[in-house]
Amino acid sequence: MGRSRPLRPLLCLCALLLAATAASVQSTRADDAEKIVDPVILEQAWQGAKTMFYDPTYRGVDWDSVLDRYRARAKDAVTQRELHGVVTDMLGELKASHTELITPKYMQRFLIDGPKRIGVPQFGMTLTRLKEGFFVSRILPGSSSDAGGVRRGDRLVSINGRPPNPAQLLGVPYESGLGGPRSYLIPCEKTTQVKVEFERTPTPLGRYRVKLQAHGWNETAAGLYSQRVIKRDGLRLGYVRIYHLLGYDPVFMTHEFIRTHPRLDGMIVDLRGRGGAPEAAAKLISYFDRSRVAPPAPPGSSPNQTRRARRAPSGAYFSKPCVALMDHGTRSVKELIAFEWRRRRIGALVGQRTRGAFLGVEFPGGLRRLSDNSFLMVPSIDMRPVAGGVDIEGEGIEPDVYVEDELRYANGRDPILDAGANTLRLAILASKRRKGAWH
């Protein structure tokens, strides 16, 4: 992809959903949704995928026969949640990213209201279901879970004295075609308090209880709260976490962090998490791209415009050594950043292979509201041209430095961040040696 080529298509669910207005979403109570079983949404979802899917061959799947195989399961569903599971499994036959069924509650709270303001009540904790149970996979800095001492890797034992049940949790939208464990949130309202018990180590002495209060928070605020300077061997390493790129706020916060810390020796850019808007991704990349050149003045420009174009800044805003962190949750436009990070030789990629969720969704054609107020997302754009013909979908991007990261009983450890800091430290020392900075 040429450097001057605009990144127009929307790559991910989050960027698309920002374009939708809150007025288009009708809030539905979870209890009421459980009582309504409407098998017709199976056919609605099937028809939506048939008309919107980017590949006319449906990635080699006989899509016409798929509906018949899932009709019986849909009729046997007792609750709408079960029916949604049937629809999700049917969509998984396409083995494509951005092919999801999204509940109205999750859509409204976390994908429309969530990025815009901090008033979305939550505990700031994501649970991932593994064979041994539900483990804390993410804690948002500054949230009530963070303040309560909950750590990544703790196993959830009970909520208000009862074992966790996926039927009582709020499921994060899931692309069954890509596989992997599913994640959940503890549902809450503005004044919800819960008593939760966790297990930090698989022993009775490893258990602890904490009371959590829901409060307004979101990933934009958490990203700002997580920024810090890490000191290693006399070096100052800047750290920013980009939870999403739904807009330019995370990009501008990164710029402001660099501006207010002029003595940094290097930067760690954490790309773990969901995607966003390609334009925001291009802006973020430009901060670290040392090969970037100022665009020429357009034809027919006045002498003053030509002079201003010549004086336009070029090169990287931050030109010192950098690394980017990624894992299996790094997806969509974040994978484009990782691709460009490597292509432009900005720095090392540290962590794990990315999700491989690299299809485009175009509004409004790729989003359809079903009769039960749930939303069907279907990819409508093949994004290989954006990555220079490279097929990232289903493959992901391999890191330069691979890091093992065991979630179970991690005790809050972050080996990917530790490896990123060490990789950056070595890159800084190598840069100083090349420049003859040693005496």
Buried (B, 14 or more C-beta within 10 A) or exposed (E): BEBEEEBEBBBBBBBBBBEBEEEEBEEBEBEEBBEEBBBEBBBBBBEBBBEBBBBEEBBEBEBEEBBEEBBEBBEEBEBBBBBBBBBBBBBBBBBBBBBBBBBBBBBBBBBBBBBBEEEBBBBBBBBBBBEEBBBBBBBBBBBBBBBBEBBBBBBBBBBEEEEBEBEEBBBBBBBBBBEEBBBBBBBBEEEBEBEBBBBBEEEEEBBBEBEBBBBBBBBBBBBBBBBBBBEBEEBBBBBBBBBBBBBBBBBEBBBEBBEEBEEBBBBBBBBBBBBBBBBBBBBBBBBBBBEBEEEEBEEEEEEEEEEEBEEEEEEBBBEBBBBBBBBBBBBBBBBBBBBBBBBBEBBBBBBBBBBBBBBBBBBEEBBBBBEBBBBBBBBBBBBBEBBEEBEBBBEBBEBBBBBEBEBEBBEEBBEBBEBBBBBBBEBBBEBBEEEEEEE
